[in-house]
Amino acid sequence: MARRVLTPDERALWGKLTRTVTPLRRVRPLPPVEPVSAAAFAAALDAPKPVKGRIPPSRPMAPPPSPPAPAAVPVLDGSWEKRIRSGRIIPDHAIDLHGLNLAAAHIRLERAIGDALAQGWRVLLVVTGKPRPAPAPGETRRRGAIRAEIGDWLARSTHAHRIASVRQAHPRHGGDGALYVILRRSN
């Protein structure tokens, strides 16, 4: 590994530090370090580094592969799954994020999860609106922005460790436009 040339300030600081250290065992003293001029320091930085062996041709940098999406962890038992599929689940509380901007919706979601945990509620119905449709030609209005962000918000939430599962709501509770946030039981 090539050694880096120390700046004059770094050499002075290193010398000051080494004078304050007591060695664990007796060693030969290092030769004194001679000061290096600024011109010699700049020349040492600009000097080409020697290369040993064959130099491979440079390749274009490929973006690093994205990490695989985490597999869904089955944290809910069969009775939960049946209740969700059949629509027999009864949310303890519901919040509607329609008409809010992204910042206000994020704050309201965090507060609602905090309140639900404080009250001991297990199922929170979050109405987000339908997912973003394919963009129509010439359409400039953004739709479905809250729905597009809610997964990230829940993953980064201060209460993320207390969220057992997030599932699409049954049609009677909003279907594609709503989610069940199922919270873990407090221990």
C-alpha positions as CSV (number, residue, x, y, z in Angstrom):
1,M,0.0,0.0,0.0
2,A,1.4,3.4,-1.0
3,R,2.1,5.7,1.9
4,R,0.6,9.1,2.0
5,V,2.9,12.1,2.5
6,L,2.0,14.1,5.6
7,T,1.5,17.9,5.4
8,P,3.9,20.0,7.4
9,D,1.0,20.7,9.9
10,E,0.3,17.0,10.3
11,R,4.0,16.2,10.8
12,A,4.2,18.9,13.6
13,L,1.0,17.5,15.2
14,W,2.3,13.9,15.0
15,G,5.6,14.9,16.6
16,K,3.8,16.7,19.4
17,L,1.6,13.6,20.0
18,T,4.5,11.1,20.0
19,R,6.4,13.1,22.6
20,T,3.5,12.6,25.0
21,V,3.3,8.8,24.6
22,T,5.1,6.4,27.0
23,P,6.1,3.2,25.1
24,L,5.0,-0.1,26.6
25,R,8.4,-1.6,25.9
26,R,11.8,-0.2,25.0
27,V,12.1,0.3,21.2
28,R,14.7,2.0,19.1
29,P,13.9,5.7,18.6
30,L,12.7,6.6,15.2
31,P,14.9,8.8,13.0
32,P,14.0,12.5,13.2
33,V,11.6,13.7,10.7
34,E,12.9,16.5,8.5
35,P,10.5,19.3,7.5
36,V,9.1,19.2,3.9
37,S,8.6,22.4,1.9
38,A,5.2,23.1,0.5
39,A,6.6,22.8,-3.1
40,A,8.0,19.3,-2.3
41,F,4.7,18.3,-0.7
42,A,2.7,19.4,-3.8
43,A,5.2,17.6,-6.1
44,A,4.8,14.4,-4.1
45,L,1.0,14.6,-4.5
46,D,1.2,15.1,-8.2
47,A,3.8,12.4,-8.8
48,P,2.3,9.4,-10.7
49,K,2.0,6.3,-8.5
50,P,3.9,3.3,-9.7
51,V,1.7,0.4,-10.9
52,K,2.8,-3.2,-10.5
53,G,1.6,-5.7,-13.1
54,R,-1.0,-5.5,-15.8
55,I,-3.5,-2.7,-15.7
56,P,-7.0,-3.8,-16.7
57,P,-9.0,-1.6,-19.0
58,S,-11.4,0.7,-17.3
59,R,-15.0,-0.4,-17.3
60,P,-18.0,1.9,-17.1
61,M,-19.4,2.0,-13.6
62,A,-22.6,0.0,-13.4
63,P,-25.0,1.1,-10.7
64,P,-24.9,-1.2,-7.7
65,P,-27.7,-3.8,-7.7
66,S,-30.7,-2.8,-5.7
67,P,-31.2,-5.0,-2.6
68,P,-34.0,-7.5,-3.0
69,A,-37.3,-6.6,-1.6
70,P,-37.8,-8.2,1.8
71,A,-40.1,-11.2,1.8
72,A,-43.3,-10.8,3.6
73,V,-43.0,-12.2,7.1
74,P,-46.2,-14.0,8.2
75,V,-46.8,-12.3,11.5
76,L,-50.5,-12.7,11.5
77,D,-52.2,-16.1,12.2
78,G,-54.9,-17.7,10.1
79,S,-57.7,-16.2,12.0
80,W,-56.5,-12.7,11.2
81,E,-56.1,-13.6,7.5
82,K,-59.7,-15.0,7.4
83,R,-61.1,-11.9,9.1
84,I,-59.3,-9.6,6.7
85,R,-60.4,-11.5,3.5
86,S,-64.0,-11.8,4.6
87,G,-64.3,-8.2,5.7
88,R,-65.2,-9.2,9.3
89,I,-62.4,-7.2,10.7
90,I,-63.5,-4.1,12.6
91,P,-61.1,-1.2,12.7
92,D,-60.6,0.4,16.2
93,H,-60.0,3.8,14.6
94,A,-60.0,5.3,11.1
95,I,-58.2,8.3,9.7
96,D,-58.8,9.9,6.3
97,L,-55.8,11.5,4.6
98,H,-57.8,12.8,1.6
99,G,-57.3,16.5,0.8
100,L,-54.0,16.8,2.8
101,N,-50.6,17.6,1.3
102,L,-47.9,15.1,1.8
103,A,-46.3,16.8,4.9
104,A,-49.7,17.1,6.7
105,A,-50.7,13.6,5.8
106,H,-47.4,12.2,7.2
107,I,-47.8,14.1,10.5
108,R,-51.4,13.0,10.8
109,L,-50.4,9.3,10.2
110,E,-47.6,9.4,12.8
111,R,-50.0,11.0,15.4
112,A,-52.7,8.5,14.7
113,I,-50.4,5.5,15.1
114,G,-49.1,7.1,18.4
115,D,-52.6,7.6,19.6
116,A,-53.6,4.1,18.6
117,L,-50.7,2.6,20.6
118,A,-51.5,4.8,23.6
119,Q,-55.2,3.7,23.5
120,G,-54.3,0.0,23.0
121,W,-56.0,-0.2,19.7
122,R,-54.9,-3.0,17.3
123,V,-56.4,-2.2,13.9
124,L,-56.1,1.3,12.3
125,L,-57.9,2.0,9.0
126,V,-56.0,4.5,6.9
127,V,-57.9,5.9,4.0
128,T,-55.4,7.1,1.4
129,G,-57.2,7.2,-1.8
130,K,-56.9,4.9,-4.8
131,P,-53.4,4.1,-6.1
132,R,-51.9,6.2,-8.8
133,P,-53.3,5.2,-12.2
134,A,-51.3,5.1,-15.4
135,P,-50.7,8.7,-16.5
136,A,-53.1,9.9,-19.1
137,P,-51.6,11.9,-22.0
138,G,-51.4,15.5,-21.2
139,E,-52.4,15.1,-17.6
140,T,-50.4,17.3,-15.2
141,R,-52.4,16.8,-12.0
142,R,-50.7,14.4,-9.6
143,R,-53.0,11.7,-8.1
144,G,-52.3,9.1,-5.6
145,A,-49.2,10.7,-4.1
146,I,-50.2,9.8,-0.5
147,R,-50.8,6.2,-1.4
148,A,-47.4,6.1,-3.2
149,E,-45.6,7.4,-0.1
150,I,-47.4,5.6,2.7
151,G,-45.3,2.4,2.6
152,D,-42.1,4.4,3.1
153,W,-43.6,6.5,5.9
154,L,-44.7,3.3,7.8
155,A,-41.2,1.7,7.3
156,R,-39.4,4.8,8.6
157,S,-42.0,5.6,11.3
158,T,-40.9,5.9,14.9
159,H,-43.5,3.2,15.6
160,A,-42.3,0.8,12.8
161,H,-41.3,-1.8,15.4
162,R,-44.9,-1.9,16.7
163,I,-46.5,-2.4,13.2
164,A,-47.3,-6.1,12.7
165,S,-48.7,-5.9,9.2
166,V,-50.1,-3.5,6.6
167,R,-52.8,-5.0,4.4
168,Q,-55.2,-3.7,1.8
169,A,-58.6,-3.0,3.2
170,H,-61.7,-5.0,2.3
171,P,-64.0,-3.3,-0.2
172,R,-66.5,-2.5,2.6
173,H,-63.8,-0.4,4.2
174,G,-62.4,1.3,1.0
175,G,-60.7,-1.5,-0.9
176,D,-57.8,-0.2,-3.0
177,G,-58.2,3.2,-1.4
178,A,-57.5,2.2,2.2
179,L,-55.1,0.1,4.3
180,Y,-55.3,-1.7,7.6
181,V,-52.4,-1.0,9.8
182,I,-52.3,-3.8,12.3
183,L,-50.3,-3.0,15.4
184,R,-48.5,-5.5,17.7
185,R,-50.0,-6.1,21.1
186,S,-48.1,-4.2,23.9
187,N,-46.1,-6.5,26.2
